[in-house]
């Protein structure tokens, strides 16, 4: 482990030196990548340097115990050896977790997409409930959530809603939400009080920046139209809504949230870039899915990942077999414990992979 840490430390110092070189500073794409790598390595390097210091202190304390005749000094050395050993053991476990290969997209912002699935109007209402849940969660994390595009349901909620989420390591937390979310409850639209099962699909994409994907202007067809609200009525009379078609891939995105056509174009372009980037990223997801049983961060959006049972107040995550009974607070954005459990399960899988080679 120490050899690996030393190599990472050397790489960190090498990057630090490169970041100050004029040719790197003038190449923005390379500078951004190196700066990102530098920040990613910093936590493990800091722990490694602390470990080296503790190791040195432990050697000194053992020398005192071996050479010192005074019992009082020997007792102090013994106590220091015990304290240092305990701290080193704890630090070693922390370092092992930091050495687990991280998803290269973890530091990115995310694009959140929620679509009503089976269940008609109730599915749209549930999609709205999920969007509210994520909005509340983002508030607790002090992340910014911005609408890109939406289609409202006929009796409430959304048939589809897309939003940008920006903040500290957004994708690392939200990626576990991708998949089919199923709800079991008496719908607002049901008059006879029978429990129905409906579903909504959640997709969380890492937001690609301009350095990840280069889109040629000639590869985009841009259409403008009037923004529309429920029932198709025009929200404004200017052609501010934007639809972009990426000709090589056939990907279509649109944005009508902003009153400014320029702002809608920028947001639509961001989503388009991320959709194109996702095609490459999907290969990575498919690779790790084939290796892991839990498939915690699978990219398979058809997989049923969670059930929300209202009559029992229970949420069950099927990937890790965890059920919790705090449905009201969960739907109010209190989802961190579930995300932590999913991260723990994935880290356990990664550690198993590392041990088995």
Secondary structure, 3 states (H helix, E strand, C coil): CHHHHHHHHHHHHHHHHHCCCHHHHCCHHHHHHHHHHHHHHHHHHHHHHHHHHHHHHHHHHHHHHHHCCCHHHHHHHHHHHHHHHHHHHHHHHHHHHHHCCCCCCCCCCEEEEEEECCCCHHHHHHHHHHHHHHHHHHHHHCCEEEEEEEEECCCCCEEEEEEEEECCCHHHHHHHHCEEEEEEEECCCCCCCCEEEEEEEEEEEECCCCCCCCCCHHHEEEEEECCECHHHCECCCCCCEEEEEECCCCEEEEECCCCCHHHHHHHHHHHHHHHHHHHHHHHHHHHHHHHCCCCCCCCCCCCEEEEEECCCCEEEECCCCEEECCHHHHCCCCCHHHHHHHHHHHHHHHHHHHHHC
